[in-house]
Amino acid sequence: MIRTAGEHGLLVETGSLALSHRLDAALRAERPPGVVEIVPGPDTVLVVAPGADQARLRALLEELVAERRHEDAIQAAEGDVVTIPVVYDGADLDSVAALAGISPDEVVSRHAGRELVVGWLGFAPGFAYLTGLDPVLQTPRLETPRTSVPAGSVAVAGPYSAVYPTASPGGWRLLGRTSLRVWDVEADPPSLFRPGMRVRFEPA
């Protein structure tokens, strides 16, 4: 289903993260005339197009969704893998271990032991929600968020992991830190991450 979103937007309800990724990739590969912003979400894609013919754009989006509904997102993103080196000395490593009922070493092993996928970017520029976290490591956010979390902090909260792209307030539990720069305003694109990209953490 495609809904009108404000004066210039169309919200495509994809129903799945995989289809959101495929539609986002298709729109970015060949951006339709008038489209100025594409915002993928867990089960939606927002397309903002102030200068577009809305009826024509709606028909195009319906066509793109139909074409990609049966494609495999991981195969489409094959080769898009980034490895993040991590020093696992985070302030919440021990508390995550205690909540999970495992040792800190096992937290590290589980966090670095599986491939995650960038679901979407939000909260702050370059902040990627990484899906596929080991269920054992799924812990609640801090009751009282920190007023400042350093850039490069590697964290978990609920079913997600993330790398803080810049210093900001935050309530995620910190497992460690990386020296890899994941957000650079002078780069093109500025974010290291994009939806559908696969991510592996590696103890540094």
ChimeraX attribute file (.defattr): number of C-alpha atoms within 10 A of each C-alpha:
attribute: neighborCount
match mode: 1-to-1
recipient: residues
	/A:1	10
	/A:2	16
	/A:3	12
	/A:4	14
	/A:5	13
	/A:6	9
	/A:7	9
	/A:8	17
	/A:9	20
	/A:10	21
	/A:11	21
	/A:12	24
	/A:13	18
	/A:14	22
	/A:15	13
	/A:16	13
	/A:17	22
	/A:18	22
	/A:19	26
	/A:20	30
	/A:21	29
	/A:22	26
	/A:23	25
	/A:24	23
	/A:25	20
	/A:26	16
	/A:27	16
	/A:28	12
	/A:29	9
	/A:30	8
	/A:31	14
	/A:32	15
	/A:33	12
	/A:34	15
	/A:35	18
	/A:36	15
	/A:37	15
	/A:38	20
	/A:39	16
	/A:40	27
	/A:41	21
	/A:42	17
	/A:43	16
	/A:44	22
	/A:45	23
	/A:46	21
	/A:47	24
	/A:48	20
	/A:49	20
	/A:50	15
	/A:51	11
	/A:52	17
	/A:53	12
	/A:54	16
	/A:55	9
	/A:56	10
	/A:57	18
	/A:58	19
	/A:59	11
	/A:60	13
	/A:61	21
	/A:62	14
	/A:63	11
	/A:64	15
	/A:65	19
	/A:66	12
	/A:67	12
	/A:68	17
	/A:69	16
	/A:70	11
	/A:71	12
	/A:72	12
	/A:73	19
	/A:74	16
	/A:75	10
	/A:76	14
	/A:77	17
	/A:78	11
	/A:79	10
	/A:80	15
	/A:81	16
	/A:82	15
	/A:83	13
	/A:84	21
	/A:85	17
	/A:86	22
	/A:87	17
	/A:88	21
	/A:89	15
	/A:90	17
	/A:91	12
	/A:92	18
	/A:93	21
	/A:94	18
	/A:95	17
	/A:96	24
	/A:97	20
	/A:98	13
	/A:99	13
	/A:100	17
	/A:101	13
	/A:102	14
	/A:103	15
	/A:104	20
	/A:105	13
	/A:106	15
	/A:107	23
	/A:108	22
	/A:109	14
	/A:110	16
	/A:111	23
	/A:112	21
	/A:113	15
	/A:114	14
	/A:115	18
	/A:116	24
	/A:117	25
	/A:118	23
	/A:119	26
	/A:120	23
	/A:121	19
	/A:122	13
	/A:123	9
	/A:124	11
	/A:125	14
	/A:126	22
	/A:127	21
	/A:128	26
	/A:129	24
	/A:130	25
	/A:131	20
	/A:132	15
	/A:133	22
	/A:134	18
	/A:135	12
	/A:136	16
	/A:137	24
	/A:138	17
	/A:139	19
	/A:140	15
	/A:141	15
	/A:142	13
	/A:143	8
	/A:144	9
	/A:145	13
	/A:146	13
	/A:147	10
	/A:148	12
	/A:149	19
	/A:150	15
	/A:151	19
	/A:152	21
	/A:153	24
	/A:154	26
	/A:155	23
	/A:156	26
	/A:157	20
	/A:158	14
	/A:159	17
	/A:160	23
	/A:161	27
	/A:162	20
	/A:163	26
	/A:164	28
	/A:165	24
	/A:166	20
	/A:167	13
	/A:168	13
	/A:169	13
	/A:170	19
	/A:171	18
	/A:172	26
	/A:173	26
	/A:174	26
	/A:175	26
	/A:176	21
	/A:177	22
	/A:178	21
	/A:179	13
	/A:180	15
	/A:181	15
	/A:182	20
	/A:183	21
	/A:184	14
	/A:185	10
	/A:186	8
	/A:187	9
	/A:188	8
	/A:189	11
	/A:190	13
	/A:191	19
	/A:192	18
	/A:193	25
	/A:194	20
	/A:195	24
	/A:196	29
	/A:197	23
	/A:198	22
	/A:199	20
	/A:200	16
	/A:201	21
	/A:202	18
	/A:203	14
	/A:204	11
